[in-house]
Amino acid sequence: MDTGTLTDFFMWCTIINGSIYILWVMFLVFTPDLVYRIQSKFFPMPRETYNVVIYSFLGAFKLLFMFFNVVPYVSLLIIG
């Protein structure tokens, strides 16, 4: 496998996961009550606990996205 193929792979991984992250943030910014009502039907918890959990997952997703998608893509661009 050559670096061009790997660069394309990580580019598309970055685009797809970045889109998921942006969509998730948009839902949380523009419709937080709707998201909470839907999620509380599956996992009943107080609103404060929900906020901590959802923003912790958002932060973990962002760190994993940066570590496993953006960093390899940028490093392949540098060496390519």
PEDA-V634958 format. One record per residue. N is the residue number from 1. RES is the residue in three letters. BURIAL is + if it has 9 or more other C-alpha atoms within 8 Angstrom, else -. Layout:
n/res/burial
N/RES/BURIAL
N/RES/BURIAL
This chain:
n/res/burial
1/MET/-
2/ASP/-
3/THR/-
4/GLY/-
5/THR/-
6/LEU/+
7/THR/+
8/ASP/-
9/PHE/-
10/PHE/+
11/MET/+
12/TRP/-
13/CYS/+
14/THR/+
15/ILE/-
16/ILE/-
17/ASN/+
18/GLY/+
19/SER/-
20/ILE/-
21/TYR/+
22/ILE/-
23/LEU/-
24/TRP/-
25/VAL/-
26/MET/+
27/PHE/+
28/LEU/+
29/VAL/-
30/PHE/-
31/THR/+
32/PRO/+
33/ASP/-
34/LEU/-
35/VAL/+
36/TYR/+
37/ARG/-
38/ILE/-
39/GLN/+
40/SER/+
41/LYS/-
42/PHE/-
43/PHE/-
44/PRO/-
45/MET/-
46/PRO/-
47/ARG/-
48/GLU/-
49/THR/-
50/TYR/+
51/ASN/-
52/VAL/-
53/VAL/-
54/ILE/-
55/TYR/-
56/SER/-
57/PHE/-
58/LEU/+
59/GLY/-
60/ALA/-
61/PHE/+
62/LYS/+
63/LEU/-
64/LEU/+
65/PHE/+
66/MET/+
67/PHE/+
68/PHE/-
69/ASN/+
70/VAL/+
71/VAL/+
72/PRO/+
73/TYR/+
74/VAL/-
75/SER/-
76/LEU/+
77/LEU/-
78/ILE/-
79/ILE/-
80/GLY/-
